[in-house]
Amino acid sequence: MRRDRLELLQMPYFDGEEEVLQIERRADTRVLAHCSAELKLTTGSRTGRLTNISTGGVRLELADPPREGTTVMLEWKTFQMFCKVVWADNGACGLVFERPVSQGTVTQTSGQQMEEPRPEADLRTVSLGGRRQVRRGLPGAELGNIPLGPRRAFGRKQTG
């Protein structure tokens, strides 16, 4: 991001030089895991250690990680899954599963229970405050004789 744009986005108490905030890009929550794993490639096998896992992928520490974009077979505990290397660094790599694994697999691998995802709110069913007339102190509101919702009589001619 260019410096002049960054200055526009800064808050008055933040000068932008102290710390850079990173946005979390993972779709799934990762949990710590500590177990041995084996990567099987067309050129041979490599042994490493899982350090975290989610339903979407893992982080694997190993001496010689494969290059980014490589398709591998990952075997750990009693599980095996085709994966793709999405990043590789000195001594570690990130793998995304070909298909997401179950929550049970994550729990068995890590020994930790993941937090269940919460459903999103259905905005059609959210109350917008109910009978606001009572709070506003409109005359007659406490008696309940002001029509609410689409049946309002405001602006209509009274026929008698």
C-alpha positions as CSV (number, residue, x, y, z in Angstrom):
1,M,0.0,0.0,0.0
2,R,1.4,3.4,-0.9
3,R,2.4,5.7,1.9
4,D,-0.1,8.5,1.1
5,R,-3.0,6.0,1.2
6,L,-1.7,4.5,4.4
7,E,-1.7,8.0,6.0
8,L,-5.4,8.4,5.1
9,L,-6.3,5.1,6.8
10,Q,-4.3,5.8,10.0
11,M,-5.9,6.6,13.3
12,P,-4.6,9.7,15.1
13,Y,-2.9,7.7,17.8
14,F,-1.3,5.2,15.4
15,D,1.7,6.3,13.4
16,G,2.0,3.1,11.3
17,E,5.7,2.6,12.0
18,E,5.4,0.6,15.2
19,E,3.6,-2.6,14.1
20,V,2.0,-4.1,11.0
21,L,-1.3,-5.9,11.6
22,Q,-1.9,-9.0,9.5
23,I,-5.3,-10.1,8.4
24,E,-6.2,-13.8,9.1
25,R,-6.7,-15.4,5.7
26,R,-7.5,-19.0,6.8
27,A,-11.0,-20.2,6.3
28,D,-10.8,-22.7,9.1
29,T,-9.7,-22.4,12.8
30,R,-6.4,-24.2,13.4
31,V,-5.6,-26.1,16.6
32,L,-2.2,-27.2,17.9
33,A,-1.2,-30.8,17.1
34,H,2.0,-32.7,17.9
35,C,2.4,-36.0,16.0
36,S,4.7,-37.5,13.4
37,A,3.6,-37.6,9.8
38,E,4.9,-38.9,6.5
39,L,4.8,-37.1,3.2
40,K,4.7,-39.4,0.1
41,L,5.8,-37.9,-3.1
42,T,6.6,-39.5,-6.5
43,T,10.3,-39.1,-5.7
44,G,10.1,-40.8,-2.2
45,S,9.0,-40.2,1.3
46,R,9.8,-37.6,3.9
47,T,9.1,-37.7,7.6
48,G,8.0,-34.6,9.6
49,R,5.9,-33.4,12.4
50,L,2.4,-31.9,12.3
51,T,2.3,-28.7,14.4
52,N,-1.3,-27.6,13.7
53,I,-4.4,-28.9,11.9
54,S,-7.8,-27.7,10.8
55,T,-10.6,-29.3,8.7
56,G,-8.9,-27.6,5.7
57,G,-5.2,-28.3,6.1
58,V,-2.1,-28.7,8.3
59,R,1.3,-27.1,9.0
60,L,4.1,-29.6,8.8
61,E,7.7,-29.2,10.0
62,L,10.3,-31.2,8.1
63,A,13.9,-30.8,7.1
64,D,13.3,-30.6,3.3
65,P,9.8,-29.4,2.5
66,P,8.5,-29.9,-1.1
67,R,8.0,-27.0,-3.4
68,E,4.8,-25.0,-3.5
69,G,2.2,-26.5,-5.8
70,T,3.4,-30.1,-5.3
71,T,0.6,-32.7,-4.7
72,V,1.5,-35.1,-1.9
73,M,0.0,-38.0,0.1
74,L,0.0,-37.1,3.8
75,E,-0.1,-40.0,6.4
76,W,-0.5,-39.3,10.1
77,K,-1.8,-41.5,13.0
78,T,-4.4,-43.7,11.2
79,F,-5.3,-41.1,8.6
80,Q,-4.2,-40.4,5.0
81,M,-5.2,-37.6,2.7
82,F,-4.1,-36.1,-0.7
83,C,-2.9,-32.6,-0.1
84,K,-1.4,-29.7,-2.1
85,V,1.6,-27.6,-0.8
86,V,0.4,-24.0,-0.6
87,W,3.5,-22.6,0.9
88,A,7.0,-23.8,1.8
89,D,9.6,-22.2,3.9
90,N,12.8,-23.2,5.6
91,G,11.9,-26.3,7.6
92,A,8.1,-26.1,7.3
93,C,5.2,-26.1,4.8
94,G,1.5,-25.6,4.7
95,L,-0.7,-28.2,3.1
96,V,-4.4,-27.9,2.1
97,F,-6.4,-31.1,2.0
98,E,-7.9,-32.2,-1.3
99,R,-11.2,-32.6,0.6
100,P,-11.9,-31.2,4.1
101,V,-11.4,-33.7,6.9
102,S,-14.1,-34.2,9.7
103,Q,-14.1,-32.4,13.1
104,G,-13.5,-35.9,14.6
105,T,-10.2,-36.3,12.6
106,V,-9.1,-32.9,13.9
107,T,-10.0,-33.8,17.5
108,Q,-8.3,-37.2,17.3
109,T,-5.2,-35.6,15.8
110,S,-4.9,-32.7,18.2
111,G,-6.5,-34.0,21.3
112,Q,-8.4,-30.7,21.6
113,Q,-12.0,-30.0,21.0
114,M,-12.6,-27.3,18.4
115,E,-15.2,-24.7,18.9
116,E,-18.3,-25.5,16.9
117,P,-19.1,-22.8,14.3
118,R,-22.1,-20.7,15.2
119,P,-24.9,-20.2,12.7
120,E,-25.3,-16.8,11.2
121,A,-28.2,-14.7,12.4
122,D,-31.2,-14.7,10.1
123,L,-31.8,-11.0,9.7
124,R,-35.5,-11.6,8.7
125,T,-36.3,-12.8,12.2
126,V,-34.4,-10.2,14.2
127,S,-36.7,-7.9,16.2
128,L,-36.2,-4.2,15.6
129,G,-37.3,-3.1,19.0
130,G,-40.9,-4.2,19.2
131,R,-43.3,-1.5,20.4
132,R,-41.2,1.6,20.1
133,Q,-44.1,3.9,20.7
134,V,-44.2,3.0,24.4
135,R,-40.6,4.1,24.8
136,R,-41.2,7.3,22.9
137,G,-44.1,8.2,25.1
138,L,-46.6,8.7,22.3
139,P,-50.1,9.3,23.6
140,G,-52.1,6.1,23.7
141,A,-49.1,3.9,23.3
142,E,-49.4,2.6,26.8
143,L,-53.0,1.5,26.1
144,G,-52.0,-0.4,23.0
145,N,-54.3,1.3,20.6
146,I,-51.7,2.5,18.1
147,P,-51.6,0.0,15.2
148,L,-48.2,-1.5,14.5
149,G,-46.7,-2.9,11.3
150,P,-48.3,-2.8,7.9
151,R,-51.8,-2.1,9.4
152,R,-51.0,1.5,10.4
153,A,-53.8,4.0,9.9
154,F,-51.6,7.1,9.7
155,G,-52.5,9.3,6.7
156,R,-55.7,7.3,5.9
157,K,-59.1,8.9,5.8
158,Q,-61.4,7.8,8.5
159,T,-64.8,6.6,7.2
160,G,-67.5,6.7,9.6
